Amino acid sequence: MDMKTAPLSLLNDPSLLKTDALINGHWVAGTARFDVNDPSNGKKLADVANLGPQDAEAAIAAANAASAANAGMVAKQHRLGAWSPALFRSVIRVRNLDTPCK
């Protein structure tokens, strides 16, 4: 896909688009990829990692370990705390979009 003509080329910072999976702090490319298409027009947005059962088990184990490590912490004490306001603003912006989907 030519990123100059892709819809995601409109991102202010294209380096923020990650197409690999984040498992336990490491980016995992997987053994295969699959396309993600824009539901409003069917155009390809990106190809992303297609992970198998072993990667899924590793992701679940990492999430469980992180959950146990963060138990009892308030949001400002762990990494999500710094992102929460920005994520909330992004969700509000996306919810307010007036883009019809097919």
SULVENCOR-V773192 format. One record per pair of residues at least 12 apart in sequence whose ideal C-beta (glycine too) atoms are under 8 Angstrom apart, sorted by the first residue. I is the first residue (numbers start at 1). J is the second residue. If there is no record, write none. Layout:
I/J  I/J
This chain:
1/44  1/46  1/47  6/43  6/44  6/45  6/46  7/38  7/43  7/45  8/45  8/46  17/46  19/33  19/46  19/47  19/48  19/49  20/48  20/49  21/48  21/49  21/51  21/55  21/59  23/55  23/58  23/59  23/62  24/58  24/59  24/61  24/62  24/65  25/62  28/49  28/51  28/55  29/49  30/49  30/50  30/51  30/52  30/55  31/50  31/52  32/49  32/50  33/47  33/48  33/49  33/50  34/47  34/48  34/50  35/47  36/48  39/101  39/102  40/99  40/100  40/101  40/102  41/102  42/102
